């Protein structure tokens, strides 16, 4: 907690200050970044599939698997 200056009483960690934000603003921010990520993936997919050739088809398989230990 800061003890002096104009930010007295605020919480600062590593140069970042904790603040309150309305739920609507947080949802709007989350929706913005979700849309941005979806747009990027759509762009990557369209660029990838543009190289598709019937003689050697490309597949858009989005699966990942993480395993720990022995099989």
VOBA-1610 file (N, C-alpha, C; in pm, whole numbers, padded with zeros to 5 digits, always signed):
BEGIN
Unk+00085-00117+00000Unk+00000+00000+00000Unk+00090+00123+00000Unk+00057+00219-00085Unk+00135+00342-00093Unk+00101+00433+00024Unk+00204+00489+00086Unk+00183+00570+00205Unk+00195+00720+00179Unk+00247+00759+00062Unk+00261+00902+00036Unk+00237+00931-00111Unk+00217+01058-00142Unk+00194+01098-00280Unk+00046+01099-00314Unk+00014+01130-00439Unk-00127+01141-00478Unk-00200+01007-00478Unk-00127+00896-00477Unk-00191+00764-00477Unk-00196+00703-00337Unk-00196+00783-00233Unk-00198+00734-00096Unk-00319+00643-00075Unk-00293+00525-00017Unk-00400+00431+00013Unk-00429+00333-00099Unk-00363+00348-00212Unk-00384+00255-00324Unk-00285+00140-00315Unk-00316+00030-00380Unk-00230-00087-00380Unk-00155-00092-00511Unk-00020-00103-00501Unk+00065-00110-00620Unk+00156-00231-00607Unk+00163-00311-00713Unk+00251-00427-00716Unk+00327-00424-00848Unk+00457-00416-00841Unk+00540-00418-00961Unk+00508-00306-01059Unk+00472-00190-01010Unk+00442-00077-01096Unk+00299-00078-01149Unk+00220-00179-01115Unk+00080-00186-01158Unk-00010-00153-01040Unk-00111-00070-01064Unk-00199-00028-00957Unk-00332-00101-00967Unk-00376-00156-00856Unk-00504-00225-00848Unk-00616-00122-00858Unk-00718-00152-00936Unk-00829-00058-00950Unk-00960-00133-00965Unk-01068-00062-00950Unk-01201-00117-00971Unk-01247-00080-01111Unk-01324-00169-01170Unk-01381-00141-01302Unk-01521-00199-01306Unk-01614-00132-01372Unk-01749-00186-01383Unk-01748-00320-01456Unk-01840-00408-01419Unk-01850-00541-01481Unk-01870-00527-01631Unk-01949-00429-01673Unk-01976-00409-01816Unk-01847-00380-01892Unk-01759-00300-01832Unk-01634-00265-01898Unk-01544-00389-01910Unk-01541-00471-01805Unk-01460-00593-01809Unk-01513-00689-01915Unk-01646-00703-01923Unk-01706-00791-02025Unk-01678-00738-02165Unk-01687-00608-02182Unk-01659-00547-02312Unk-01514-00571-02353Unk-01422-00558-02258Unk-01280-00584-02285Unk-01258-00730-02322Unk-01319-00821-02246Unk-01304-00964-02275Unk-01361-00999-02412Unk-01476-00943-02446Unk-01537-00968-02578Unk-01449-00914-02690Unk-01388-00799-02668Unk-01299-00740-02769Unk-01182-00834-02798Unk-01116-00883-02693Unk-01000-00969-02714Unk-01041-01106-02768Unk-01158-01156-02731Unk-01207-01282-02787Unk-01233-01268-02936Unk-01296-01156-02976Unk-01321-01131-03119Unk-01189-01116-03194Unk-01094-01047-03135Unk-00964-01029-03199Unk-00895-01164-03219Unk-00898-01250-03120Unk-00836-01383-03132Unk-00907-01466-03238Unk-01040-01460-03242Unk-01116-01535-03343Unk-01086-01484-03484Unk-01075-01353-03499Unk-01041-01295-03629Unk-00903-01339-03675Unk-00808-01343-03581Unk-00672-01387-03615Unk-00672-01533-03659Unk-00746-01618-03586Unk-00749-01760-03622Unk-00816-01779-03757Unk-00920-01704-03786Unk-00987-01713-03916Unk-00890-01670-04027Unk-00812-01568-04003Unk-00714-01523-04101Unk-00606-01628-04124Unk-00558-01688-04018Unk-00456-01794-04029Unk-00514-01912-04106Unk-00637-01951-04073Unk-00701-02064-04142Unk-00718-02037-04290Unk-00765-01918-04326Unk-00787-01888-04467Unk-00654-01884-04543Unk-00550-01831-04479Unk-00419-01828-04542Unk-00363-01970-04558Unk-00383-02054-04458Unk-00336-02192-04462Unk-00410-02271-04569Unk-00543-02258-04574Unk-00622-02337-04668Unk-00609-02286-04811Unk-00558-02167-04830Unk-00538-02115-04965Unk-00435-02199-05039Unk-00344-02262-04966Unk-00240-02346-05024Unk-00288-02488-05052Unk-00416-02516-05029Unk-00471-02651-05044Unk-00465-02697-05190Unk-00432-02824-05209Unk-00424-02885-05342Unk-00492-03021-05332Unk-00582-03056-05427Unk-00652-03185-05419Unk-00557-03306-05419Unk-00440-03291-05477Unk-00346-03403-05481Unk-00284-03430-05344Unk-00279-03327-05261Unk-00223-03342-05126Unk-00304-03251-05033Unk-00422-03298-04988Unk-00511-03212-04911Unk-00453-03175-04773Unk-00491-03057-04729Unk-00453-03009-04597Unk-00572-03028-04503Unk-00545-03054-04379Unk-00650-03073-04280Unk-00635-02970-04170Unk-00746-02919-04125Unk-00750-02820-04019Unk-00785-02888-03887Unk-00698-02971-03836Unk-00725-03045-03714Unk-00667-02968-03596Unk-00753-02922-03507Unk-00709-02844-03392Unk-00728-02926-03264Unk-00636-03017-03243Unk-00638-03097-03121Unk-00500-03093-03060Unk-00494-03080-02933Unk-00366-03091-02865Unk-00386-03181-02744Unk-00280-03244-02704Unk-00288-03339-02594Unk-00163-03325-02510Unk-00181-03320-02381Unk-00068-03310-02289Unk-00071-03433-02199Unk+00042-03501-02192Unk+00051-03619-02106Unk+00173-03605-02016Unk+00160-03660-01898Unk+00270-03660-01803Unk+00302-03803-01765Unk+00426-03832-01744Unk+00466-03965-01698Unk+00479-04064-01811Unk+00488-04193-01773Unk+00506-04299-01870Unk+00374-04333-01936Unk+00385-04388-02057Unk+00265-04432-02128Unk+00240-04577-02105
//
